[in-house]
Amino acid sequence: MDAVTVETRRKGDVEPLVRLARDDMTVVDALIVERMQSEVPVIPMLADHIVAAGGKRLRPLLTVAAARAVAAPNGMEAPVRLAAAVEFIHTATLLHDDIVDASDLRRGKVAAHLIWGAPSSVLVGDFLFARAFELMVETGQMRALGILAKASSVISEGEVLQLTRAHDLGLDQDTYLQIISAKTAELFAAAAESGAVGAGADETAVQALRDYGQYLGLAFQLADDALDYGGQSEKLGKNTGDDFREGKVTLPLLLAAARTRGHDDGFWERTINKGDRREEDFARARELVVGAGAVGATLDVAWDYADRAKAALEVLPRSEWREALELLADFAVSRAA
C-alpha cells in the first residue's frame, strides 16, 4: 500500500467483538431467518442468497454492542429486534444498489439480480424494508423507530446524490464525504444509536454511540474506496476496480486526477467524464492512483475518522465491550493495508 505507514498503527480486530456478541447474534440470526420467510418461494430464496452470503453483519453487531456497552438497563429484547431490522434495511439497500450499479458480485457471490432478475430483486428489497419496520414497531420504541426510519430516507438521498454526481470529476472532497456520510455512515450511526436507545441508555451515551457509528462508517467506506484500487477481490467481496468500471468518482480517483493534472487529463476525461472505458483502462487507472499516493492519502483520512470514532467512546465506562469497539475502529481501516 503506498505512502501509509500502517505498521505504526494498531491493526485492530473484529473478532473480540464477534466473540462477545456471539450469543446475542445467534438470537438475531434466528430472528432474521424467521422473518425472511414467505409463502412466495422466490422471496426467502433470494433473501437467503444475500443474507447468508457471509460477512460479519457489522451493522446489527453494532446495535447489539451499543446496548451491551451501556450495560443494557432495559434488557436486550428491543436491541435484538432492532439489530435484525438493521440487517434487513442494509440487505434491502444492497439489493437495490447492485441493480443501480449493474454489479456482478456481492459478498463474493453472483449478484441476486443476475440470477432472479432486477424486478424480483427490487421487490424482495421492498419486502425486507417492510419486515424491518414490522420489527421496529414490535419493540414499542418509537424513538428507535424514528432513528431507523430517518436513516432509511437519508440513505436514499445519498444514493440519489451519488447518482446525480456520477462521472463528475468536478466533485469536491466535501461533497464526496457528504455522499458517503449519507449512503454508508448513516446506517452505522443509526445502528449504534438505536441499540443504545433500545437498551435505555442516557443521552450522553446515546450521542457518543451515534458519533462512534458515524465516524466508523466513514472510515469503513473510505477503506473500501482504497481497497478498490489497492486491494484484492477477496477482501472486498466484489471485483477490484468495480468503482472505476462503473464510473464512480471516489476519493482515491479524485485525489489522483488532481495530482496528475496537466499530465493525464485526457485519460480521466475519456474514462470518467465521457464514460469511454476499455478493459485495459483499470490497470492504467490503478497505476495512476497508486503512483500519485492517492490510496495512502485516502487511508490517512480514514484513519482520522477511526481515531474520532474511538475518541467518541471515551465518555463510556471502560469495559470489554468498549475495548472491542475501539479495536473494530482500527480494523475498519487496517483491513485495507
C-alpha positions in Angstrom: 0.0 0.0 0.0 1.5 3.4 -1.0 2.7 6.0 1.4 0.9 4.8 4.5 2.9 3.5 7.5 0.2 1.2 8.7 2.8 -0.7 10.7 2.9 2.2 13.2 -0.9 1.9 13.6 -2.9 -0.6 15.7 -4.0 -3.3 13.4 -7.3 -3.7 15.1 -9.5 -6.8 15.2 -13.2 -7.6 14.7 -13.0 -11.0 16.4 -13.2 -9.8 20.0 -16.5 -8.1 19.3 -17.8 -11.1 17.4 -16.9 -13.4 20.3 -18.5 -11.1 22.9 -21.7 -10.8 20.8 -22.0 -14.5 19.8 -24.9 -15.4 22.0 -26.9 -12.2 21.1 -26.1 -12.6 17.4 -27.3 -16.2 17.5 -30.7 -14.8 18.5 -30.5 -12.1 15.9 -29.7 -14.6 13.2 -32.6 -16.8 14.1 -34.9 -13.8 14.0 -33.6 -12.9 10.6 -34.2 -16.4 9.2 -37.7 -16.5 10.7 -38.7 -13.1 9.4 -37.5 -13.5 5.8 -39.8 -16.5 5.3 -42.7 -16.1 2.9 -45.3 -18.3 1.1 -43.9 -16.9 -2.1 -40.9 -19.1 -2.7 -38.6 -16.7 -4.5 -38.6 -14.3 -1.5 -36.8 -16.5 1.0 -34.6 -18.0 -1.7 -33.4 -14.6 -3.0 -33.2 -13.1 0.5 -31.2 -16.0 1.8 -28.8 -15.7 -1.2 -27.6 -12.4 0.1 -28.3 -12.7 3.9 -26.5 -16.0 4.1 -23.6 -14.9 1.9 -21.3 -14.4 4.9 -19.7 -11.3 6.3 -19.6 -10.2 9.9 -23.0 -8.5 10.0 -21.3 -5.3 11.3 -24.3 -3.1 11.4 -26.5 -5.4 13.6 -23.4 -6.3 15.6 -23.1 -2.6 16.3 -26.7 -2.5 17.6 -26.1 -5.3 20.0 -22.7 -4.0 21.1 -24.0 -0.5 21.7 -26.7 -2.0 24.0 -24.1 -4.1 25.9 -21.6 -1.2 26.1 -24.2 0.8 28.1 -25.0 -2.3 30.3 -28.5 -2.7 28.7 -30.5 -1.3 31.7 -33.7 -2.1 29.8 -32.6 -5.6 28.7 -31.8 -7.0 25.2 -35.2 -7.8 23.8 -35.6 -4.5 21.9 -31.9 -4.2 20.8 -32.1 -7.7 19.3 -35.2 -6.9 17.2 -33.6 -3.6 16.2 -30.5 -5.4 15.2 -32.5 -7.7 12.9 -34.3 -4.7 11.4 -30.9 -3.0 10.7 -29.7 -6.1 8.8 -32.9 -6.1 6.7 -32.5 -2.4 5.9 -28.9 -3.0 4.9 -29.7 -6.0 2.8 -32.5 -4.2 1.0 -30.2 -1.4 0.1 -27.6 -3.9 -1.2 -30.2 -5.5 -3.5 -31.2 -2.1 -4.9 -27.6 -0.8 -5.2 -26.5 -3.8 -7.2 -29.2 -3.1 -9.8 -28.3 0.6 -10.0 -24.6 -0.2 -10.2 -25.0 -3.3 -12.5 -22.8 -5.2 -10.1 -21.7 -8.7 -10.9 -20.7 -9.8 -7.4 -22.0 -9.2 -3.9 -20.1 -10.6 -0.9 -18.2 -12.9 -3.3 -21.3 -14.4 -4.8 -23.1 -13.7 -8.1 -25.4 -10.7 -7.6 -29.0 -11.6 -7.0 -30.3 -9.6 -9.9 -28.3 -11.7 -12.3 -30.0 -14.9 -11.0 -33.6 -13.8 -10.4 -33.7 -10.6 -12.4 -33.9 -7.0 -11.5 -37.7 -6.8 -10.8 -37.6 -9.7 -8.3 -34.5 -8.1 -6.6 -36.2 -4.8 -6.2 -39.4 -6.3 -4.8 -37.6 -8.6 -2.4 -35.7 -5.5 -1.2 -39.1 -3.8 -0.6 -40.2 -6.9 1.3 -37.2 -6.7 3.6 -37.8 -3.0 4.2 -41.3 -3.9 5.3 -40.1 -6.7 7.6 -37.6 -4.2 9.1 -40.4 -1.8 10.0 -42.5 -4.6 11.5 -39.7 -5.5 13.8 -39.2 -1.9 14.8 -42.9 -1.4 15.7 -42.8 -4.6 17.8 -40.2 -3.1 20.1 -42.6 -0.3 21.1 -39.6 2.0 20.9 -40.9 5.0 18.9 -37.6 6.9 19.2 -35.7 3.9 17.8 -38.3 3.6 15.0 -37.7 7.3 14.2 -34.0 6.9 14.1 -34.1 4.0 11.7 -36.9 5.5 9.6 -34.8 8.7 9.2 -31.7 6.6 8.3 -33.6 4.9 5.5 -34.5 8.2 3.9 -31.0 9.6 4.4 -29.5 6.6 2.7 -31.9 7.0 -0.3 -30.9 10.7 -0.5 -27.2 9.7 -0.5 -27.8 7.2 -3.3 -29.6 9.8 -5.4 -26.9 12.4 -4.8 -24.2 9.9 -5.8 -26.2 9.0 -8.9 -26.6 12.7 -9.9 -22.8 13.3 -9.4 -21.6 10.1 -11.1 -18.9 10.5 -13.7 -18.2 14.0 -12.4 -14.5 14.8 -11.9 -15.6 18.2 -10.6 -16.8 16.6 -7.4 -15.1 18.1 -4.4 -13.9 16.2 -1.4 -16.5 17.7 1.0 -19.4 16.7 -1.3 -18.0 13.2 -1.6 -17.8 12.9 2.2 -21.4 14.1 2.3 -22.4 11.4 -0.1 -20.7 8.5 1.8 -21.9 10.0 5.1 -25.5 9.6 3.9 -25.0 6.4 1.8 -22.9 4.4 4.2 -22.2 6.0 7.5 -25.8 6.9 8.4 -26.8 3.3 8.9 -23.7 2.6 11.0 -24.7 5.6 13.1 -28.4 4.7 13.3 -27.5 1.0 14.2 -25.4 2.1 17.2 -27.8 4.9 18.3 -30.9 2.7 18.1 -29.1 0.0 20.1 -28.3 2.4 22.8 -31.8 3.9 22.8 -33.4 0.5 22.8 -31.3 -0.5 25.8 -32.3 2.5 27.8 -29.0 4.4 27.8 -28.7 8.1 28.9 -28.4 10.9 26.4 -24.6 11.3 26.7 -24.1 7.6 25.9 -26.7 7.7 23.0 -24.9 10.6 21.4 -21.5 9.1 21.9 -22.5 5.8 20.2 -24.2 7.7 17.3 -20.9 9.6 16.8 -18.9 6.4 17.0 -21.1 4.8 14.4 -20.9 7.8 12.1 -17.1 8.0 12.2 -16.8 4.2 11.9 -18.9 4.2 8.8 -16.9 6.9 7.2 -13.6 5.1 8.0 -15.1 1.8 6.7 -16.3 3.3 3.4 -13.0 5.2 2.7 -11.1 2.0 3.4 -13.3 0.2 0.8 -12.6 3.0 -1.6 -8.9 2.5 -1.1 -9.2 -1.3 -1.5 -10.9 -0.9 -4.9 -7.6 0.4 -6.2 -5.1 -1.1 -3.8 -6.6 -4.3 -2.6 -7.8 -7.8 -3.6 -11.2 -9.0 -4.6 -11.5 -11.5 -1.7 -11.2 -8.6 0.8 -13.8 -6.5 -0.9 -16.4 -9.2 -1.7 -16.6 -7.8 -5.2 -14.1 -7.3 -8.1 -11.4 -4.8 -7.5 -11.8 -1.9 -10.0 -15.6 -2.1 -9.9 -15.9 1.5 -8.8 -13.7 2.6 -11.8 -15.6 0.3 -14.2 -18.9 1.8 -13.1 -17.5 5.3 -13.5 -17.8 6.1 -9.8 -15.8 9.0 -8.6 -14.4 8.1 -5.2 -11.8 9.8 -3.1 -8.7 7.9 -4.5 -9.7 8.8 -8.0 -10.5 12.4 -7.2 -7.1 12.8 -5.5 -5.3 11.0 -8.3 -7.0 13.2 -11.0 -6.0 16.3 -9.1 -2.4 15.2 -8.5 -1.9 14.1 -12.2 -3.5 17.3 -13.6 -1.7 18.5 -16.7 -0.2 15.1 -17.4 -3.1 12.6 -17.6 -6.2 14.8 -18.1 -7.1 13.1 -21.4 -7.2 9.7 -19.7 -9.6 10.9 -16.9 -11.7 12.9 -19.3 -12.2 9.9 -21.6 -12.7 7.2 -19.0 -14.8 9.2 -16.4 -16.3 12.3 -17.8 -17.1 10.7 -21.2 -17.6 7.2 -19.9 -15.4 5.6 -22.6 -13.8 2.8 -20.6 -12.0 -0.2 -22.1 -11.0 -3.4 -20.4 -7.3 -2.4 -20.1 -8.1 1.0 -18.6 -8.3 -0.1 -15.0 -4.7 -1.2 -14.9 -3.7 2.3 -16.0 -6.1 3.9 -13.6 -4.7 1.8 -10.8 -1.2 2.7 -11.7 -2.0 6.4 -11.6 -4.0 6.2 -8.4 -1.3 4.3 -6.5 1.5 6.2 -8.1 0.0 9.5 -7.1 -0.2 8.4 -3.4 -4.0 8.6 -3.6 -4.6 5.3 -1.9 -2.4 6.2 1.0 -3.9 9.7 1.3 -7.4 8.2 1.4 -6.4 5.8 4.2 -5.0 8.8 6.1 -8.4 10.3 6.0 -9.9 7.0 7.0 -7.5 6.7 10.0 -8.6 10.2 11.2 -12.2 9.1 11.3 -11.2 5.9 13.1 -9.5 7.9 15.7 -12.5 10.1 16.1 -14.7 7.0 16.5 -12.5 5.8 19.4 -12.5 9.3 21.0 -16.3 9.3 20.9 -16.3 6.3 23.2 -14.3 7.9 26.0 -17.5 9.0 27.8 -18.5 5.4 28.3 -17.2 3.3 31.2 -14.2 1.2 30.4 -15.4 -2.4 29.6 -14.5 -5.3 27.3 -17.3 -4.1 25.0 -15.8 -0.6 24.7 -12.4 -2.1 24.1 -13.8 -4.4 21.4 -15.5 -1.4 19.7 -12.2 0.5 19.8 -10.5 -2.5 18.1 -13.2 -2.5 15.5 -12.5 1.1 14.6 -8.8 0.3 13.9 -9.8 -2.9 12.0 -12.1 -0.9 9.7 -9.0 0.8 8.2 -6.2 -1.7 8.8 -8.0 -4.3 6.7 -7.1 -2.2 3.7 -3.4 -2.4 4.4 
